Amino acid sequence: MLVNNIRYASAIVPQCSPIIRPFRPNFCPQCLPHALRHQLRLRIKEKRPARYNGKMPRSYSVIIRNGLVFDGAGLAPAQADIGIDQDTIRVIGNIGDASGLLEIDASNRYVAPGFIDLTNHSDTHWTLFDQPRQESLITQGITTIVGGNCGTSLVPLAKASDIEGIQKWTDISRVNVNWRETDEFLNVLDTLPLGVNVATLVGHGTLRRAARVDITHSASADDIATMNDLLRRALDAGAFGLSTGLGRSFGLSAEHDELEALFASVKRAKALTAHHLADEGAGIVAAMSRIVGALRETGAVGHISHFKAIGRKSWPLGAAALDVIENARSGGIPVTMDVFPYTRTGSNLYLLLPEWAMEGGRTEILARLENSATRVALADALRSLTLHYDRMVIASTVHDVGAVGHTIADLALRSERTPEDVMLELLRTNQLQVAIFNEAISEDGMAEALLQTYAAIASDGVGQGTLVRPNDLPHPRSFGAFPRAIKLFVKERRAVAWKDMIQKMTGLPASILGLRRRGWLRAGMAADIIVFDPEMLQDRADYAEARTFSEGMEWVFINGRAAIAAGEITRDFSGRALRRGGS
């Protein structure tokens, strides 16, 4: 059944108060049939006197009893009760005879902090707004997401048309923007229904666009000053740091002095720098060294988003790139990373083009695709890369409906054209808006990265709901990354203990981001809490049937309110816009 809404008060409610409204307004919780109450594992207490140690016991909005509690810090779990008052955890321990408006028997269940997704793209793919409940995330146990990743964010915008920076992921004709600065953006989020908590980074490419830096040139001293001013204002308004994507159009021409100046501002603000490496293939070691070098010179804190080595020839280089991180950390440079537990990437097809082809940005790329002579040069360049077109599945397009779900090799065979020609034509006709799944990651390499103590779990995905977009096959990581990591490395391989995997999903990402009230189960922390059956928790999505929610989450509380109740998604929007320093 579907629990429509759960409302809590700070005191014990009188009989017939509207705590739960499963069917109609003012439905009396005391009238819930006995069988239904048993199924939901909840008890609504009547207002009646009770005593504990000679004193009237405290009442709570929610009491979770008898669960095996994981604190998020990697300590051994312990059986305990949790008392929630409104949006805050008030006590963890033996609550005794205290009363709760909602009481959950969590016997034989695990209780943990809500999961934190450091690398998420619900903002730039716009599902944060048109699918705000983010069901594919909350069913994994994710309660907080971080947007503004990989060099692109929704702020700052010098003018409304700057939102064009996200047009490779979404149809901007349906996008309405009524903000420019970060404080305005966060204030708008405060007024919107949010299914999860939302934090944001500031994209380096977005900064360059807002500062009117010529995409084909390095930034001037005035340009850098303008970007730094925009960055400082964003950080002061609550952004959690700066993200880069130096392999993308607006990041390609960034020079060392530009990065050094921006990183220094982030350092002064005690914020985070997060990085989509400029090259995750043959140049991964150099790309990693470039970032670490800038961190060393500025003292900034660094984080590598969705670490991976792409392409069979580059797999041996993954270990060398990890060595760069290890050496940096041993030298006192704070560098962390996150990993998603899949061997297929989900990315834009145009990113496979050679670097020279991406100079000048979208307009210039499309012009090259229209030029027959340049097309020949592009095809030759692609052939030199030894791409495995039989492993590249078209995930989304704008116009070519029949291409979605097929490999480029299949499309080439059916059309009697070369794979390179098919790829270039797809990019041309779809105005570069083509996404692919590419079987290009070593399972052993992914495992080696994930097992590092400084590696958090992240989805690199997009929150989804029940809305199905045409010509779009989502990556299963958007529906199952966190349960899949548990399944592969805790249950099957037994390579990671439960307490350590939960830390990779909670306390570690919270400390990386600089969250103060989320990521750990402690008195005084925000009540972002999940209750799940460890045996039943599993991902269900795969590449053929990606739109399948994970199973096993029985209760998901976000700011003390139930987003999932007794295994069913509620109609509650309890997420909040988070601001650095106050979250």
C-alpha positions as CSV (number, residue, x, y, z in Angstrom):
1,M,0.0,0.0,0.0
2,L,1.0,3.6,-0.4
3,V,1.3,5.8,2.7
4,N,0.4,9.2,1.3
5,N,1.7,11.5,4.0
6,I,3.2,11.3,7.5
7,R,3.1,14.3,9.7
8,Y,4.8,14.6,13.1
9,A,4.3,16.9,16.1
10,S,6.6,17.6,18.9
11,A,4.3,16.2,21.6
12,I,2.2,13.0,22.0
13,V,-0.9,13.5,19.8
14,P,-4.4,13.2,21.1
15,Q,-6.7,10.5,19.7
16,C,-8.0,11.2,16.1
17,S,-5.1,13.6,15.3
18,P,-4.1,13.5,11.6
19,I,-0.7,11.9,12.0
20,I,-1.1,9.5,9.1
21,R,-3.3,10.1,6.1
22,P,-3.3,7.0,4.0
23,F,-6.7,7.4,2.4
24,R,-8.5,10.6,3.3
25,P,-8.0,13.8,5.4
26,N,-8.3,13.4,9.2
27,F,-8.0,9.6,9.0
28,C,-7.7,8.4,12.6
29,P,-4.5,6.4,13.2
30,Q,-6.3,4.6,16.1
31,C,-8.7,3.1,13.5
32,L,-6.0,1.4,11.5
33,P,-6.9,-2.2,11.2
34,H,-4.8,-4.5,13.3
35,A,-3.5,-6.4,10.4
36,L,-2.4,-3.2,8.6
37,R,-0.7,-2.0,11.7
38,H,1.2,-5.2,12.0
39,Q,2.2,-5.1,8.3
40,L,3.6,-1.5,8.6
41,R,5.4,-2.4,11.9
42,L,4.2,0.8,13.5
43,R,2.5,1.7,16.7
44,I,0.7,5.0,17.4
45,K,0.6,5.6,21.1
46,E,-2.4,7.1,22.8
47,K,-2.0,10.0,25.2
48,R,-1.7,8.3,28.5
49,P,0.5,8.6,31.6
50,A,3.7,6.5,31.9
51,R,6.7,6.7,34.1
52,Y,10.3,5.9,33.7
53,N,12.7,6.1,36.7
54,G,10.1,8.1,38.5
55,K,9.8,10.8,35.8
56,M,7.5,11.4,32.9
57,P,9.2,9.9,29.9
58,R,10.1,12.1,26.9
59,S,8.0,11.9,23.8
60,Y,9.4,11.9,20.3
61,S,8.2,12.3,16.8
62,V,9.6,9.0,15.8
63,I,11.2,6.1,17.7
64,I,13.2,3.4,15.9
65,R,13.6,0.5,18.3
66,N,15.9,-2.5,18.4
67,G,17.8,-1.9,15.2
68,L,21.4,-2.8,14.6
69,V,22.8,0.8,14.4
70,F,25.8,1.7,12.1
71,D,27.1,5.1,13.1
72,G,28.7,6.0,9.7
73,A,32.1,6.5,11.3
74,G,33.2,2.9,10.7
75,L,32.7,1.7,14.3
76,A,31.2,-1.7,15.0
77,P,27.4,-1.6,15.0
78,A,25.4,-1.9,18.2
79,Q,21.8,-2.6,18.9
80,A,20.1,0.6,20.0
81,D,16.9,2.8,19.9
82,I,16.8,6.1,18.1
83,G,14.6,9.0,19.2
84,I,13.8,11.7,16.6
85,D,12.3,15.1,17.5
86,Q,11.0,16.8,14.4
87,D,14.1,16.9,12.0
88,T,16.8,16.1,14.6
89,I,18.2,13.0,16.2
90,R,17.8,13.5,20.0
91,V,19.0,10.3,21.5
92,I,20.6,7.0,20.5
93,G,20.6,4.2,23.2
94,N,18.0,2.6,25.3
95,I,15.0,4.9,25.2
96,G,12.9,2.7,27.6
97,D,9.3,3.8,28.1
98,A,9.6,7.0,26.1
99,S,6.7,7.6,23.6
100,G,6.8,8.2,19.9
101,L,4.0,9.3,17.6
102,L,5.5,6.8,15.2
103,E,7.3,3.8,16.6
104,I,9.1,1.3,14.3
105,D,10.3,-2.1,15.4
106,A,13.6,-2.5,13.6
107,S,14.5,-5.9,15.0
108,N,16.7,-7.9,12.6
109,R,17.1,-4.7,10.5
110,Y,20.1,-2.4,9.9
111,V,19.8,1.2,10.7
112,A,22.3,3.7,9.1
113,P,22.7,7.3,8.1
114,G,21.1,8.2,4.8
115,F,23.5,7.7,1.9
116,I,25.3,10.7,0.3
117,D,25.9,10.8,-3.5
118,L,28.9,13.0,-4.1
119,T,28.8,12.8,-7.9
120,N,25.3,13.3,-9.1
121,H,23.8,15.0,-12.2
122,S,20.1,15.4,-11.4
123,D,20.5,19.2,-11.6
124,T,22.1,19.5,-15.0
125,H,19.9,16.8,-16.5
126,W,16.9,18.8,-15.0
127,T,15.3,15.7,-13.3
128,L,15.7,17.5,-10.0
129,F,12.9,19.8,-11.3
130,D,10.7,17.6,-13.5
131,Q,11.0,14.4,-11.4
132,P,11.6,16.0,-7.9
133,R,10.7,13.0,-5.8
134,Q,13.9,11.3,-7.2
135,E,12.5,7.8,-6.6
136,S,15.5,6.0,-8.2
137,L,17.7,7.5,-5.5
138,I,15.6,7.2,-2.4
139,T,14.9,3.6,-3.1
140,Q,18.7,3.1,-2.9
141,G,18.8,4.9,0.5
142,I,20.3,8.1,-0.9
143,T,19.1,11.1,1.1
144,T,21.6,13.8,-0.1
145,I,23.0,14.5,-3.5
146,V,25.7,16.9,-4.7
147,G,25.2,18.7,-8.1
148,G,27.4,21.1,-10.0
149,N,29.8,18.3,-10.9
150,C,32.3,17.8,-13.7
151,G,32.7,21.5,-14.5
152,T,29.1,22.4,-15.1
153,S,26.6,23.8,-12.7
154,L,23.3,25.8,-12.8
155,V,25.0,28.9,-11.3
156,P,26.4,31.5,-11.7
157,L,24.7,32.7,-14.9
158,A,25.6,36.1,-16.4
159,K,22.3,35.9,-18.4
160,A,19.5,33.4,-18.8
161,S,20.9,32.0,-22.1
162,D,24.0,30.8,-20.2
163,I,21.8,27.8,-19.3
164,E,22.8,26.5,-22.7
165,G,25.7,24.9,-21.0
166,I,23.4,21.9,-20.1
167,Q,21.8,21.5,-23.5
168,K,23.8,18.4,-24.3
169,W,21.9,16.6,-21.5
170,T,18.5,18.1,-21.6
171,D,16.0,20.0,-23.8
172,I,16.5,23.5,-22.6
173,S,13.3,24.7,-24.3
174,R,11.5,23.3,-21.3
175,V,13.8,24.9,-18.8
176,N,12.7,28.0,-16.9
177,V,15.5,29.8,-15.0
178,N,14.7,32.6,-12.6
179,W,18.1,33.0,-10.9
180,R,21.5,34.3,-11.7
181,E,23.6,34.0,-8.5
182,T,24.1,31.0,-6.1
183,D,22.1,32.6,-3.3
184,E,19.1,33.1,-5.6
185,F,19.4,29.5,-6.9
186,L,19.4,28.1,-3.3
187,N,16.5,30.4,-2.4
188,V,14.5,29.1,-5.3
189,L,15.2,25.5,-4.2
190,D,13.9,26.4,-0.8
191,T,10.5,27.0,-2.4
192,L,10.4,23.9,-4.5
193,P,9.4,20.3,-3.6
194,L,12.6,18.3,-3.2
195,G,12.7,14.6,-2.7
196,V,16.3,14.6,-1.4
197,N,18.7,17.1,0.1
198,V,20.6,19.1,-2.5
199,A,24.1,20.6,-2.3
200,T,25.9,22.2,-5.2
201,L,29.4,22.8,-6.4
202,V,30.3,25.6,-8.8
203,G,31.4,24.4,-12.3
204,H,34.6,25.8,-13.7
205,G,33.2,25.7,-17.2
206,T,30.1,27.6,-15.9
207,L,32.3,30.2,-14.3
208,R,34.2,30.7,-17.6
209,R,30.9,31.0,-19.5
210,A,29.6,33.6,-17.0
211,A,32.9,35.6,-17.1
212,R,32.7,35.7,-20.9
213,V,36.0,34.0,-21.4
214,D,36.7,33.1,-25.0
215,I,36.4,29.4,-25.3
216,T,39.4,29.1,-27.6
217,H,41.8,31.2,-25.5
218,S,43.4,31.1,-22.1
219,A,41.9,33.5,-19.6
220,S,43.4,37.0,-19.2
221,A,44.2,38.5,-15.8
222,D,40.9,40.4,-15.9
223,D,39.0,37.2,-16.8
224,I,40.6,35.4,-13.8
225,A,39.7,38.2,-11.5
226,T,36.1,38.1,-12.7
227,M,35.9,34.3,-12.3
228,N,37.4,34.6,-8.8
229,D,34.8,37.2,-7.8
230,L,32.0,35.0,-9.1
231,L,33.5,32.0,-7.3
232,R,33.9,33.8,-4.0
233,R,30.3,35.1,-4.1
234,A,29.1,31.5,-4.8
235,L,31.1,30.1,-1.9
236,D,29.9,32.8,0.5
237,A,26.3,32.0,-0.5
238,G,26.6,28.3,0.4
239,A,28.2,26.5,-2.6
240,F,30.4,23.6,-1.3
241,G,33.3,24.1,-3.7
242,L,34.5,24.1,-7.3
243,S,34.3,21.4,-9.9
244,T,36.4,21.0,-13.0
245,G,36.0,19.2,-16.3
246,L,39.2,20.1,-18.1
247,G,38.6,17.7,-21.0
248,R,35.4,19.5,-21.9
249,S,35.0,22.5,-24.3
250,F,35.1,25.3,-21.7
251,G,37.9,23.7,-19.7
252,L,40.3,22.8,-22.6
253,S,42.1,26.1,-22.8
254,A,42.5,26.6,-19.0
255,E,46.1,27.4,-18.1
256,H,47.9,26.7,-14.8
257,D,47.7,30.3,-13.5
258,E,43.9,30.2,-13.9
259,L,43.5,27.0,-11.9
260,E,46.0,28.1,-9.3
261,A,44.1,31.3,-8.6
262,L,40.7,29.6,-8.4
263,F,42.0,26.8,-6.2
264,A,43.6,29.3,-3.9
265,S,40.2,31.0,-3.4
266,V,38.7,27.6,-2.6
267,K,41.5,27.0,-0.1
268,R,40.8,30.3,1.7
269,A,37.1,29.4,2.0
270,K,38.0,25.9,3.3
271,A,35.9,24.3,0.6
272,L,36.4,21.5,-1.9
273,T,37.7,21.1,-5.4
274,A,36.3,18.1,-7.3
275,H,37.6,17.0,-10.7
276,H,36.5,15.1,-13.7
277,L,40.0,14.2,-15.0
278,A,40.8,15.7,-18.4
279,D,41.8,12.3,-19.7
280,E,40.6,9.0,-18.2
281,G,42.4,6.9,-20.9
282,A,46.0,6.9,-22.1
283,G,46.7,10.3,-20.5
284,I,45.2,9.5,-17.1
285,V,48.5,9.7,-15.2
286,A,49.4,13.1,-16.6
287,A,45.8,14.3,-16.0
288,M,46.0,13.2,-12.3
289,S,49.5,14.7,-11.9
290,R,48.2,18.0,-13.2
291,I,45.4,18.2,-10.6
292,V,47.7,17.0,-7.8
293,G,50.3,19.5,-8.7
294,A,47.8,22.4,-8.5
295,L,46.6,21.1,-5.2
296,R,50.2,20.9,-3.9
297,E,50.9,24.5,-4.8
298,T,47.7,25.9,-3.4
299,G,47.0,23.7,-0.4
300,A,43.5,23.1,-1.6
301,V,41.5,19.9,-0.8
302,G,41.0,17.7,-3.9
303,H,38.5,15.0,-4.9
304,I,38.6,12.9,-8.0
305,S,35.1,12.2,-9.3
306,H,34.1,8.8,-10.8
307,F,37.7,7.5,-10.9
308,K,38.3,4.9,-13.6
309,A,40.7,4.0,-16.4
310,I,38.9,3.8,-19.7
311,G,40.0,1.4,-22.5
312,R,41.8,-1.9,-22.3
313,K,45.1,-0.3,-23.3
314,S,44.7,2.1,-20.4
315,W,43.8,-0.4,-17.7
316,P,47.4,-0.9,-16.5
317,L,47.6,2.9,-16.0
318,G,44.9,2.9,-13.4
319,A,47.2,1.6,-10.8
320,A,49.8,4.3,-11.7
321,A,47.2,7.0,-11.3
322,L,46.3,5.6,-7.9
323,D,50.0,5.8,-7.0
324,V,49.9,9.5,-7.8
325,I,47.1,9.9,-5.2
326,E,48.9,7.7,-2.7
327,N,52.1,9.7,-3.0
328,A,50.1,13.0,-2.6
329,R,48.3,11.7,0.5
330,S,51.6,10.5,2.1
331,G,53.0,14.0,1.4
332,G,50.1,15.6,3.3
333,I,48.0,16.6,0.3
334,P,44.3,15.8,1.0
335,V,43.0,13.9,-2.0
336,T,40.0,11.5,-2.1
337,M,37.9,10.0,-4.8
338,D,34.6,8.3,-5.6
339,V,33.9,5.2,-7.6
340,F,30.7,3.7,-9.2
341,P,30.5,-0.1,-9.3
342,Y,29.9,-0.7,-13.0
343,T,32.2,-1.6,-15.9
344,R,30.3,0.4,-18.5
345,T,30.6,4.2,-18.7
346,G,27.7,6.5,-19.4
347,S,28.9,9.5,-21.2
348,N,28.4,11.9,-24.2
349,L,29.5,10.4,-27.5
350,Y,31.2,13.6,-28.6
351,L,33.8,13.2,-25.9
352,L,35.4,10.5,-28.0
353,L,36.3,13.1,-30.6
354,P,40.0,14.1,-30.7
355,E,40.9,17.2,-28.7
356,W,41.5,19.4,-31.8
357,A,37.9,18.6,-33.0
358,M,36.4,20.1,-29.8
359,E,38.2,23.4,-29.9
360,G,35.8,26.3,-30.2
361,G,32.9,24.5,-28.5
362,R,29.6,23.3,-29.8
363,T,29.2,25.6,-32.8
364,E,32.7,24.8,-34.2
365,I,32.3,21.0,-33.6
366,L,29.1,21.0,-35.6
367,A,30.7,23.0,-38.3
368,R,33.5,20.4,-38.6
369,L,30.9,17.6,-38.8
370,E,29.2,19.4,-41.7
371,N,32.5,19.8,-43.6
372,S,33.2,16.8,-45.8
373,A,37.0,17.2,-45.7
374,T,37.0,17.5,-41.9
375,R,34.8,14.5,-41.6
376,V,37.4,12.4,-43.4
377,A,40.1,13.6,-40.9
378,L,37.8,12.9,-38.0
379,A,37.1,9.4,-39.2
380,D,40.8,8.7,-39.6
381,A,41.4,10.0,-36.1
382,L,38.7,7.8,-34.6
383,R,40.1,4.7,-36.4
384,S,43.5,5.3,-34.8
385,L,41.9,5.0,-31.4
386,T,40.9,1.3,-31.8
387,L,37.5,1.9,-30.4
388,H,35.3,-1.1,-29.7
389,Y,32.1,-0.1,-31.4
390,D,30.5,-3.5,-30.6
391,R,30.6,-2.4,-26.9
392,M,29.1,1.1,-27.4
393,V,25.4,1.1,-26.8
394,I,23.4,4.2,-27.8
395,A,21.6,5.3,-24.6
396,S,19.9,8.5,-25.7
397,T,19.4,10.7,-28.8
398,V,17.2,13.6,-29.8
399,H,16.0,12.4,-33.2
400,D,17.3,8.9,-34.0
401,V,14.7,6.9,-32.0
402,G,15.7,3.6,-33.7
403,A,19.3,3.9,-32.6
404,V,18.6,3.7,-28.9
405,G,19.6,0.4,-27.4
406,H,21.8,-0.7,-30.3
407,T,25.5,-0.7,-30.6
408,I,27.3,1.5,-33.1
409,A,28.6,-1.8,-34.7
410,D,25.0,-3.0,-35.2
411,L,23.9,0.3,-36.7
412,A,26.9,0.2,-39.1
413,L,26.1,-3.3,-40.2
414,R,22.4,-2.5,-40.8
415,S,23.2,0.7,-42.8
416,E,26.3,-0.7,-44.6
417,R,28.5,2.2,-43.4
418,T,31.6,2.3,-41.4
419,P,31.3,2.7,-37.6
420,E,33.1,6.0,-37.7
421,D,30.7,7.4,-40.3
422,V,27.7,6.2,-38.2
423,M,29.1,7.8,-35.1
424,L,29.8,11.2,-36.8
425,E,26.4,11.2,-38.5
426,L,24.7,10.5,-35.2
427,L,26.5,13.5,-33.7
428,R,25.6,15.7,-36.6
429,T,21.9,14.9,-36.8
430,N,21.4,15.0,-33.1
431,Q,23.3,18.2,-32.5
432,L,25.9,16.4,-30.4
433,Q,23.1,15.2,-28.0
434,V,24.0,11.5,-28.0
435,A,24.8,9.5,-24.9
436,I,26.4,6.0,-24.8
437,F,27.1,3.1,-22.6
438,N,30.6,1.9,-23.2
439,E,32.0,-1.4,-21.9
440,A,35.5,0.1,-21.2
441,I,36.3,-0.4,-17.5
442,S,38.2,-3.3,-16.0
443,E,36.3,-5.0,-13.2
444,D,39.6,-5.6,-11.3
445,G,40.6,-2.0,-11.7
446,M,37.2,-0.8,-10.5
447,A,37.5,-3.1,-7.5
448,E,41.1,-1.9,-6.7
449,A,40.0,1.7,-6.7
450,L,36.8,1.0,-4.6
451,L,38.7,-0.8,-1.9
452,Q,40.9,2.2,-1.1
453,T,40.2,3.6,2.3
454,Y,39.7,7.1,0.8
455,A,37.3,6.0,-1.9
456,A,33.6,6.8,-1.4
457,I,30.7,5.3,-3.4
458,A,28.9,7.6,-5.8
459,S,26.4,7.0,-8.6
460,D,27.6,9.4,-11.3
461,G,24.0,9.1,-12.1
462,V,20.7,11.0,-12.5
463,G,17.7,10.8,-10.2
464,Q,14.7,9.3,-12.0
465,G,11.1,8.8,-11.3
466,T,8.2,7.2,-13.2
467,L,8.4,9.8,-16.1
468,V,9.8,8.1,-19.2
469,R,11.6,10.4,-21.6
470,P,11.5,9.4,-25.3
471,N,14.8,8.2,-26.8
472,D,16.4,7.8,-23.4
473,L,17.8,4.6,-21.9
474,P,19.2,5.5,-18.4
475,H,22.3,4.0,-17.0
476,P,21.4,1.4,-14.3
477,R,23.7,3.2,-11.9
478,S,21.0,5.9,-11.5
479,F,18.8,3.1,-10.0
480,G,21.2,0.8,-8.2
481,A,24.7,2.0,-7.6
482,F,24.7,1.9,-3.8
483,P,22.9,-1.5,-3.4
484,R,25.1,-2.9,-6.1
485,A,28.3,-1.9,-4.3
486,I,27.0,-3.6,-1.2
487,K,26.0,-6.7,-3.2
488,L,29.3,-7.1,-5.0
489,F,31.8,-6.2,-2.3
490,V,30.1,-7.0,1.0
491,K,27.8,-10.0,0.2
492,E,29.5,-11.7,-2.8
493,R,33.2,-11.0,-2.6
494,R,33.2,-10.3,1.2
495,A,36.0,-7.8,0.5
496,V,34.5,-5.0,2.6
497,A,32.8,-5.2,6.0
498,W,29.3,-3.8,6.4
499,K,30.5,-1.0,8.7
500,D,33.2,0.0,6.3
501,M,31.0,0.0,3.2
502,I,28.3,2.1,5.0
503,Q,31.1,4.5,6.0
504,K,32.0,4.9,2.3
505,M,28.4,5.9,1.7
506,T,27.9,8.1,4.7
507,G,30.6,9.5,7.0
508,L,33.3,9.5,4.4
509,P,31.4,11.5,1.7
510,A,30.1,13.8,4.5
511,S,33.6,14.6,5.7
512,I,34.8,15.1,2.1
513,L,32.1,17.6,1.4
514,G,32.3,19.3,4.7
515,L,28.8,18.5,6.0
516,R,28.3,19.0,9.7
517,R,24.9,17.5,10.5
518,R,24.7,14.6,8.1
519,G,26.5,11.4,7.4
520,W,26.7,10.1,11.0
521,L,24.1,8.8,13.5
522,R,24.7,11.0,16.6
523,A,22.5,13.0,18.9
524,G,22.1,16.5,17.4
525,M,22.5,15.4,13.8
526,A,19.9,15.8,11.1
527,A,17.5,12.9,11.0
528,D,18.5,11.4,7.7
529,I,18.1,7.7,8.5
530,I,17.5,4.5,6.6
531,V,16.2,1.2,7.9
532,F,16.7,-1.8,5.7
533,D,16.7,-5.6,5.6
534,P,20.3,-6.6,4.8
535,E,19.2,-9.8,3.1
536,M,16.6,-8.2,0.9
537,L,18.6,-5.1,-0.2
538,Q,19.6,-5.4,-3.8
539,D,19.8,-3.6,-7.1
540,R,17.3,-4.7,-9.8
541,A,18.3,-2.4,-12.8
542,D,20.5,-3.7,-15.6
543,Y,21.3,-2.3,-19.1
544,A,18.2,-4.0,-20.7
545,E,15.8,-3.0,-17.9
546,A,17.3,0.1,-16.4
547,R,14.1,1.6,-15.0
548,T,13.8,-0.7,-12.1
549,F,14.0,0.5,-8.5
550,S,16.2,-1.2,-6.0
551,E,14.6,-3.3,-3.2
552,G,15.0,-3.7,0.5
553,M,14.7,-0.1,1.9
554,E,11.9,-0.3,4.4
555,W,12.1,3.2,5.9
556,V,13.9,6.3,4.6
557,F,13.7,9.4,6.7
558,I,14.9,12.7,5.3
559,N,14.9,15.5,7.9
560,G,12.8,13.4,10.1
561,R,10.0,12.7,7.6
562,A,9.4,9.5,5.8
563,A,10.2,9.4,2.1
564,I,9.8,5.6,2.2
565,A,7.4,4.1,4.8
566,A,7.1,0.3,5.3
567,G,8.7,-0.2,1.9
568,E,6.4,2.1,0.0
569,I,7.3,5.5,-1.4
570,T,5.3,8.3,0.3
571,R,4.1,11.5,-1.2
572,D,6.3,13.6,1.1
573,F,8.9,16.0,-0.2
574,S,11.2,16.4,2.8
575,G,14.5,17.3,1.1
576,R,16.2,20.7,1.6
577,A,18.7,22.9,-0.2
578,L,21.9,22.7,1.8
579,R,24.4,25.5,2.3
580,R,28.0,25.1,3.3
581,G,28.6,25.8,6.9
582,G,25.1,25.2,8.0
583,S,24.3,21.7,6.9
